[in-house]
Amino acid sequence: MTRIVDGLLAHAGGAETGLNLGGMFMLAMSVLLVCGLVVFCAVRIMREKAAGGHVHAPLDSDTRDTD
Protein backbone atom coordinates (compact mmCIF):
# COMPACT_ATOMS: atom_id res chain seq x y z
CA MET A 1 0.00 0.00 0.00
CA THR A 2 2.77 2.44 0.83
CA ARG A 3 4.36 1.80 -2.56
CA ILE A 4 1.14 2.97 -4.23
CA VAL A 5 0.93 6.07 -2.04
CA ASP A 6 4.61 6.85 -2.61
CA GLY A 7 4.16 6.47 -6.35
CA LEU A 8 1.16 8.77 -6.40
CA LEU A 9 2.80 11.44 -4.30
CA ALA A 10 6.35 11.35 -5.70
CA HIS A 11 7.88 14.71 -6.53
CA ALA A 12 8.87 15.30 -10.14
CA GLY A 13 12.65 15.27 -10.38
CA GLY A 14 13.15 14.85 -6.63
CA ALA A 15 13.49 12.04 -4.16
CA GLU A 16 10.36 10.08 -3.36
CA THR A 17 8.78 11.06 -0.09
CA GLY A 18 6.32 9.03 1.91
CA LEU A 19 3.40 10.12 4.01
CA ASN A 20 3.59 10.20 7.75
CA LEU A 21 0.72 8.88 9.86
CA GLY A 22 -1.09 12.22 9.98
CA GLY A 23 -0.92 12.62 6.20
CA MET A 24 -2.28 9.15 5.59
CA PHE A 25 -5.09 9.82 8.06
CA MET A 26 -6.05 13.08 6.31
CA LEU A 27 -5.88 11.41 2.89
CA ALA A 28 -8.08 8.53 4.04
CA MET A 29 -10.60 10.85 5.71
CA SER A 30 -10.90 13.08 2.64
CA VAL A 31 -11.38 10.11 0.29
CA LEU A 32 -13.97 8.59 2.64
CA LEU A 33 -15.79 11.92 2.93
CA VAL A 34 -16.03 12.35 -0.84
CA CYS A 35 -17.13 8.74 -1.37
CA GLY A 36 -19.69 9.09 1.41
CA LEU A 37 -21.13 12.25 -0.12
CA VAL A 38 -21.37 10.61 -3.55
CA VAL A 39 -23.21 7.61 -2.09
CA PHE A 40 -25.49 9.85 0.01
CA CYS A 41 -26.46 11.97 -3.00
CA ALA A 42 -26.96 8.96 -5.28
CA VAL A 43 -29.21 7.23 -2.73
CA ARG A 44 -31.18 10.41 -2.16
CA ILE A 45 -31.72 10.89 -5.90
CA MET A 46 -32.69 7.24 -6.48
CA ARG A 47 -35.21 7.26 -3.63
CA GLU A 48 -36.95 10.41 -4.86
CA LYS A 49 -40.51 9.75 -5.88
CA ALA A 50 -41.34 10.19 -9.55
CA ALA A 51 -43.27 13.27 -10.56
CA GLY A 52 -47.00 12.65 -10.75
CA GLY A 53 -48.13 12.61 -14.38
CA HIS A 54 -46.53 14.63 -17.13
CA VAL A 55 -45.09 17.95 -16.07
CA HIS A 56 -45.22 20.66 -18.72
CA ALA A 57 -44.29 24.32 -18.75
CA PRO A 58 -47.16 26.80 -18.90
CA LEU A 59 -48.06 27.78 -22.46
CA ASP A 60 -48.25 31.50 -21.68
CA SER A 61 -44.65 31.88 -20.45
CA ASP A 62 -42.78 34.57 -22.37
CA THR A 63 -39.25 33.43 -23.20
CA ARG A 64 -38.52 36.49 -25.39
CA ASP A 65 -36.76 34.30 -27.94
CA THR A 66 -38.84 35.56 -30.88
CA ASP A 67 -38.16 39.29 -30.35
Sequence and secondary structure as in RCSB ss.txt:
>XXXX:A:sequence
MTRIVDGLLAHAGGAETGLNLGGMFMLAMSVLLVCGLVVFCAVRIMREKAAGGHVHAPLDSDTRDTD
>XXXX:A:secstr
 HHHHHHHT  TTS      HHHHHHHHHHHHHHHHHHHHHHHHHHTS   SS     TT       
